[in-house]
Amino acid sequence: MNESEPEKDSLLLTVLYMVLFYFIFAVAGYVLIALGVIQVVVRLLSGSPNAELQRFGASFGRYLGQIVHYIAMHTDTKPYPFSTWPQPDDQRDTP
């Protein structure tokens, strides 16, 4: 096995992780709504969105993508908290 590839879990363990990440993904929808509401309020008050929230939103989007890739079995790498939190690509993910 290539050292850069994660060790494969048993199918039962993978299914359990998939269920766990599905629930995390479901809760993440509420976090996303809250993020949007906060950004709207910040923009109304200051005239521009908060840069830190933009960066968090970009990395949060990548995290959700990692969850989808894991559940779809596109990758065996488990998302955070089993790996590091994804960082946004500053040139592409943030204005």
C-alpha positions in Angstrom: 0.0 0.0 0.0 1.2 3.5 -0.8 2.2 5.4 2.4 0.3 8.5 1.3 -3.0 6.6 1.2 -4.9 6.1 4.4 -5.5 2.6 5.7 -8.9 1.2 4.7 -11.4 0.6 7.5 -13.7 -2.4 7.4 -17.0 -1.9 5.5 -19.0 -1.9 8.8 -16.8 0.8 10.3 -16.9 2.8 7.1 -20.7 2.7 7.2 -20.7 3.9 10.8 -18.5 6.8 9.9 -20.7 7.6 7.0 -23.7 7.8 9.3 -21.8 10.0 11.7 -20.7 12.4 8.9 -24.2 12.4 7.5 -25.4 13.8 10.9 -22.6 16.3 10.9 -23.6 17.4 7.4 -27.2 17.8 8.5 -26.2 20.0 11.4 -23.8 21.9 9.2 -26.8 23.2 7.2 -27.9 25.2 10.3 -24.4 26.5 10.7 -24.4 27.6 7.1 -27.8 29.5 7.6 -26.4 31.2 10.7 -23.3 32.2 8.8 -25.4 33.7 6.0 -27.6 35.6 8.5 -24.6 37.0 10.4 -22.9 38.1 7.2 -26.1 39.9 6.1 -26.3 41.7 9.5 -22.6 42.6 9.3 -23.0 43.9 5.8 -26.1 46.0 6.8 -24.2 47.5 9.7 -20.7 48.1 8.2 -21.4 48.1 4.4 -19.2 45.1 3.7 -19.0 41.4 4.7 -16.6 40.3 7.4 -13.4 38.9 5.9 -12.9 36.3 8.7 -16.4 35.0 8.2 -15.7 34.8 4.4 -12.5 32.8 5.1 -14.4 30.5 7.5 -17.2 30.1 4.9 -14.7 29.1 2.3 -13.0 26.5 4.5 -16.4 25.3 5.8 -17.5 24.7 2.2 -14.4 22.6 1.6 -15.2 20.7 4.7 -18.7 19.9 3.5 -17.1 18.8 0.2 -14.8 16.5 2.1 -17.8 14.9 3.8 -19.6 14.4 0.5 -16.5 12.8 -1.0 -16.2 10.5 2.0 -19.9 9.4 2.0 -19.8 8.9 -1.8 -16.7 6.7 -1.2 -14.7 8.9 -3.5 -12.0 8.9 -0.8 -11.0 6.9 2.2 -9.7 9.9 4.0 -12.1 10.8 6.9 -12.8 14.5 7.2 -12.2 16.6 10.3 -11.9 15.7 13.3 -10.0 12.7 11.9 -7.9 14.9 9.6 -6.9 18.6 9.7 -9.5 21.3 9.1 -9.4 22.4 5.4 -7.9 25.7 4.6 -9.3 28.0 1.9 -7.3 28.7 -1.2 -7.0 32.4 -0.8 -6.8 33.2 -4.5 -9.8 31.1 -5.4 -12.1 30.9 -2.3 -12.1 34.4 -1.0 -12.4 37.8 -2.7 
